[in-house]
Amino acid sequence: MKLKFIFIFSAILSALSFTSNAFALRVVTTFTVLEDITRNIAGKYATVESLTPIGAEIHEYEPTSRDLVRLNRSDLIITNGLGLEKWFQRFYQRAKNIPVVEASKGVVPSLITEGPYAGQPNPHGWMSLTNASIYVENIKNALIEHDPANKEGYEANAKAYLEKLAKMEADVRTFISKNNLEGAYLITSESAFSYLARDINLRYDSIWPVNAEDVGTPAQITRIINLVRDNKIKVVFSGSTMDLKPMEVVMQETGAQFGGYLYVDTLTDAKGPVPTYLDMLSKTVYTIVDGYNKTLHASHSKH
């Protein structure tokens, strides 16, 4: 009899827990970086999931019917904005009326300088030590607006997360300063790192502006080859989800070395190198510095 009572009591607790979770604010983000930031602020007060999976190409993602189901059962949608999710507006037209918040609102845009999108904002606003706090504030305010009952919890979580971001930013800036890289040239495949370059005082260029129609054309590759040669740039990089072949041509023609893959559009799973947004920012900076240092050491060893 006692065992039966314990079983029934446990079942009631499970049901209450399920009911509580069912009534929590349900948030959907457009990609994994926003999912991680939002989860850190939401804590136990909201459920958060990303529409696009780990490793997805977020510029031209093709949503599935399952994505539409997940979208329609959400209470709040968080997007990046800045023209990143070109697919989202068409997709959203098929959904019921759900509030949409742009996490990048208030970011001072870095403008695209080449190609058909010249003059438009570079969409990769989250790849910035200074923009990170803007994203956190926007997401926190959105959660509070749509779930005011848990305002104190969201504020406490956001405060703790901002403290982690501030410490990481201080560490990164100290690291850059110690390695004397201010003013160095950062060359990548897609122009996804202009905000980060602006933050840490690097000159910056890329083969193509954004993952769109024209990617790695002969004219784009030739321009970067000339830039690398003229400025005696010794190391180049590529985003982790981008085609490396155009950059390989640049390396073959100039003798520049490959500095490593930089993560930008997607996080990895827990076993990968960037399972969190904080990891993504710090790993990117350390990879850049490491790539330059290896090149410098190799150059010195020849003399």
N, C-alpha and C positions, 0 to 999 in steps of 0.2 A: 504493500500500500504506500509505504514511504517512497519507494522508488518511483511508483506511478505518479505521485505528487511532484517529485523532483522533475520528472520528464515533462509533465504538463506545465510546470512553472518555467522550465527552460524554453518550451515552445512558445509560451506567452512573451517572454523576453525577446526571443528571436523575431516574433511577429511585430513587436513594438519597435525593435531596431530597424526592421525592414520598412515599416510604415514611416518612421522618422526619416530614413534615407530617401524614401520615395517622395517626401515632401520637401526635400532640400532643393535649393536652386540648382537647375541643370544648365550648365554652360558648355557651349561648343565653340572651339577655336578653329581657325582655318589651317593652322599648321603647328608642328610640335613645339617650336620655340615659345609661342604664345601659350600653349597648353602648360608648359612647365612654369612660366612666370605666373600664370593664373592660379595654378595649383598651390604655389607657395603663398599666395595671398588668400586664397579660398580656404585652405586648411580643411577642417572637418565640416565647414559650414555649407559647402557646395560641391557638387560632382562636376568634374571637368574632363572633357575628351577632345581630341583633335580629329577633324574631318580627314585630313591627309595623313597617311601613315609615315612611319620612319623611312627615310630614303626617298620620299616622293619629290618630284619636280613641281614646285609650288606655283611657278609662273603660269604654266599651261596645264594644270591638273584637270583630269576628266572625271567628274564626280559620278558615283554609281547610285543605283536605286537604294542601296543600303545607306549611303550617305544622306539621301533625302529623308529616309526614315529617322535617322539620328537627328537631323536638323529639325524636323517637325516636332520632335518630342522635347526639344530644348526650350528654355525660358529666356536665354540670352546668347547672342552670337558675338564673338570678339574677332575682328579682322585686323590686319595690319594697316590697310589703306596705302596711300602713296602710290596707287596704281599697281600694287603687287599682284593681287589675286584677280587677274583678268577674267577668269572663269566664273567668279563668284556672283556677279550681278545677274547673269543669265540663269545660274543655278538657283539663286534666291527667289526668282520670279515663280518658281514651282513650289515654293514653301508657303506655309501659312504666315501670318503677320507676326514676326518675332523681332524684338528690338536688336539692332546691330550697333556695335560700338567700335570705333577705329582706335586702336591702341596707340597709334603714332600721332594723334592730334596734338598740335603744339610743337612738333619737331621742326627745327629750322632745316629745310631741305637742302641736300647737296644735289645740284642740278646735273643732269646728263649732258655731256658736251659734244657727243658724236652721234651720227646716225639719225634715223627717222624720229627718235624720241628726244632729240636735243632740246634742251630747255625745260624738260619735264623733270619732276623730282626723281632722284634715285630711290627705288622702293625699299632698300635694305636698311631702314632706319634703326632697327634693333642692333645692328653691328656697330655699336657706339657705347663707350663707357659713360658718356654724359647723357645720351638719350635713354639709357636704361631706366633712370629714375622717372622720366616722363611716362614711359610705358607703364611702370608700376603704379604711378598716381592715377593714370587714366583707367586702368583696370580696377584698381581699388574703388574709385569713385563709381564706376559702373556697377560693381557688385553691391555697394551700399545703396545705390539708387534703386536697384531691383530687389534688394533683400535688406531693407533698413533694420529689421529685427536683429541682425547679426553685425551691425555697424562696428561695435567695439572689437569683435573678433577679427574682422577684416582690417581694421586700423592697426591692431596689435601685430598681426601677421605681416602687413606691409612694412611697418616700422622695423621689424626684425630682419626682413628681407633687404630693405634699403641699407641697413647697417652692414650686411654681408657684401652687398654691391660696393659700398663705399670702401670697405677694407680691400676688396679685390682691385678696385680702381687705383687705390694708393699703392698697392704692391706692384701693379703693372706699370704705373708711371715711374716708380723708383727703378724698376727693372730696365725700362727703356733708357732712362737717364744714365744708369750705370754702364750700359752697353754703348752709349754715345751714338745712337742711331737717328737722332733728330736730323731731318733733312735728307735722309736716305730715300732712294726710290723703291717703292713697292709696285711690282708689276704682277698682275694676275690675268686669268682668262676673262672672266666676266667682271664688270665693274661693280662688284658687290661690297667693296671695302672702302669706299670713299669716305664714309662717316668715321670709320676707325682711323684711317690715315689722317683725317682732319684733327681727330682727338689727340693723336700722339706725334703730330708734326712730321709726317712723312709726305714726300711728294708721291703722286699716285697716277697710274695709268693702267689700261687693260686692253686686251685685244678687241673685245666687243662690249657695248654698253650694258645691255640686258639680254637675258635669254629670250630671244624673240625670233623674227623671221630670218635675219641675216646673222649667222654665228660662225666666226672663223673664216671669213671670206679672204681671198688672196689680198685684196686691198687692205683689209684690217691687219692681217699678219705682216704684210710688208711695212706698214706704218710702225708697228711695234718693233720689228727687226731694226729699222733705222733708228728708232728711239733708244733701244738697248745698246746699239753700236755707238751712237753719238755720245751717250752718257756713260759708256764703259760700265754698264750694269752687269754684275757678276752672278746674280741669282734671281730666279723668277718662281712664281707660285701658281697654284690652280685651286679652285674650289673643289670640294670633295665630290660633288655630283655633276661636275662639268667634264666635257670631252677634253682629254689631254692632248689629242693629236695636233691641234693648232699650236699649242705651246711647245710641243716637241719640235715642230718646224723652226720656231724661234730659237730654241736651244741649239739645234743643229747648225743654223746659219750664223749664230753669234758666239757660240761657245759658253753661253751662260749655263749655270747649273740649276737643277731643280731643287728648290728649297723645301718642298713638302706640300701636302694638301691642307687647305684651310676650310674649316667647316662654317657654313653660313645658312643654308636653307632648311636644314633638318638636323635634329639631334640624332644620337645613336641610341641603341638599347643600353641596358645597364652595364653590359660587358664591353661596350665600345668606349672610345676616347672622350666623347662629349655627351654623356647622358643627361646633362643639365645645361641651362642657359649660362650659368656662371662658368661652367667648364668650357663652353664654346668660346666665350670672350677671352678667357685667360689662355686656353690652348692655342687660339689663333695668334695672339701676341707672342707667346713663347716659341711657336713654330717659326714665325717671321724672324725673330731674333736669332734663333738657333740656325736657321738657314743662312743668315748673313754671317754669323760667327764661323760656321764651317767653311764658307767661301773665303773669308778673310784668312783663316788658319791655313787653308790649302794654298792661298796666294803667297803667304809669308814663307811657307815651307819650300817653295820653289826658288827662293832667293838665298 
